[in-house]
Amino acid sequence: MAPLPVSPLAPEGLPALPPVAGCRFSAVEAGVRYKGRRDVLLAEFVPGTTVAGVLTRNQMPGAPVDWCRAQLPAGRARGLVVNAGNANVFTGAHGRTACNETAAAAARLLGCPPSEIMLASTGVIGEPLPYERIVAALPGAQASLSDNSWADAARAIMTTDTFPKAASRTANIRGVPVRINGIAKGSGMIAPDMATMLSFVVTDAQVPADVLQTLLSRSTARTFNAITVDSDTSTSDTLLLFATGQVPHAAITGAGDPALRDFRAKLQDLLKDLALQVVRDGEGAQKLVEVTVTGAASERAARRIALAIADSPLVKTAIAGEDANWGRIVMAVGKSGQKADRDRLAVDIGGVVVARDGARVEGYDEAPVAAHMKGSEIAITVDVGVGRGRSTVWTCDLTHGYIDINADYRS
């Protein structure tokens, strides 16, 4: 598959990613599927590092997802191995062997039990993973570990991504600054439910694993689980958060500890940043779309209505064609299966009132809406008139580029 042009929605470049104490990365070329590029990531964490994760709820998970699901309850991690090009999904006993052998090889190099090695894979489904190539590449990866290899790590995990995705924040815990860095990959098969979506976040704060898990799960609900490119939940979705504990600060008493207020906010902001970068790199995307639903029976109902709009091929193609066809939005609300009052429904596009009380507003002028549709960022707000539930999700338009990329994916 030929290299794809960089998404027009891509940021200008990678942000600065200062080292995170207690964490080193390397990225090497193993030839798992790609030639002439780095495709395996190795991370090393200091002893005592805690870990939390959210994993796909797709009922056909990959072997690495099963591996992480088995190891995460212990809450400890010393290493991470990720490969691109082969998802190690639907590979039977071979897939389990691949995980066992990869984790054992990394554990020998990092001096820890295999259970403290986290694994993730992304790429083609159903092809046996040539794990021997990964195992053979790991010694070289260990030799090149560095605390300044975040950019290489972000590039190594890409598949149909057109740009590497990374973010960094500094948070405050009782007056002590702590670092949070994160990388992600994802472009198609994106509708996380915890697109082939992977993300790895590291902080140097001292956070117990159970607290880390609570913070991550809560933040994921409003970030990675609020994006969709094509409504397809990947078999490989994996988001891992590591805390190396290398910055001394007052002990954390629980997820509700007031000392974590800024850390919680910065973590969620970083995850949102990464999630929106995934949407901006949606396969064939030309526009970023924000859908906000208010007035729903509950937050959950609002989320389902917003996703019905965001996932609608008719809505997404209208946006791609810069057509202010708000009737398709109304249709999507109705098909969501959630309670909505047709005669109180209200629709705004780009801040322009289109419909109120179940009908087009009197004197509606489509010109400003049409102008908004020509931009690269589209805002849709719908009030369904039955309650106080509210939710926002993000998606992208659906262009012929999506078809081209996915028709040619295995070629």
C-alpha positions, 0 to 999 in steps of 0.5 A: 500500500502506497504512503498516504498523503498527510491529513489536511486536519493534521496539527503542524507537528509533534509537540515537545515531549520532555522525558518522563522520569523512569521511562525509556522507549526505543523503536526498531525495524523488525519487518513484521509487515512493513519494509524500510520503517520502524514497526516495533516499540519497546518501553522500559519502566522502573521497578514499582511502576503501576499500570491501568488500562481500558481494553476493547469490548469487541467480542473478537479481541486479539491475543494481546488484549487477552494478555493485557486483560490477564495481567492488568489486575496485578497493577504492575508493569516493567515493560511494553512491546507493541508491533504494527502491521499485524494485529494478532487477532483471530490467530488461535493458539499461534496468537497465544504463543506469540504473546507468551514468547514475546513477553518472555523475551522482553522479560529476560531483557528487562529482568522481570516476570513476563506478567509485567510486560504489556503487549499490543498489536495493530494491523491486519486481522487473521494473519499469523504474527511472525513473532520470531522477528519481534523477538529477534529485534528486541535485543537491539531495541533494548540497546537503543532505549532512550528517554528522548525517543517519544517521537520514534515510538509514536511513528513506530505504531502507525498503520494507515495513520498519516501523522504521528500522534502525541501530547504532553501536559504538566500537572500539579500535585500538592505544589509538585509538578508532574509530567504526563506524556502520551502517544496514540495511533488510529485512523480507521476502524474507530469507535472505541468501546472500552479504532484499531486504536492504541494509546500509551500514556506515562506519568512520573507521578506516584499513583496507586494502580487502583486509583490510576484505573479509576481516573483512566476509566472516568477520563476515557468515557469523555474522550476516546469513548466519545469519538467515532470515524466509521462506527467499527469497534476494533478488536485491538483497542488498548489504552494503557496508563503507566505511573513510574512514581519517580517524582516525590509528592504527598501520598494519594489517598484515593481517586477523590483526593483533592490533591489530584484535582489538577492531575485529573483535569490534565489527564483528561485534557491530554486524552481528549487531545489524543482522541481528537488527533485520531479523528483528525486523521480519520481515513479520508477525512477532510472535516472534523465534526463536533456533535452535541446533544442536549435535552435528552433523558440521560447522559447515556441517551444523549451519547447514543443520539449523538453517536447515531448522528456522528455515525450516519453515512448520510450525515457524514457524506452530506458534510463531505459534500458541504451540503447543509442537509439538516433533515438527515440530522433529524433522521439520525435522531429518530433512528437512535431508539432514544426518547426525543420530542419531535415537536420540541426538537431544535437543531443548530449548525455552526451556531446558526438556528436551523429548526426550533419546536419541531420545524424549520425556523421562519425566515431560515437563511441557509447561506451562513450555514452553507458557509460554515459547511465549507470550513474544516471544523463543523459544529452540530447541536441538537436539543431533543426536548425531554430532559437534561442529559447532555453529551458531546462526541466527535467524528469526521466526514465520509469521503471517497478517500475512506473507500480507496484506503480500505479497498486497498488495505491488504494490497 
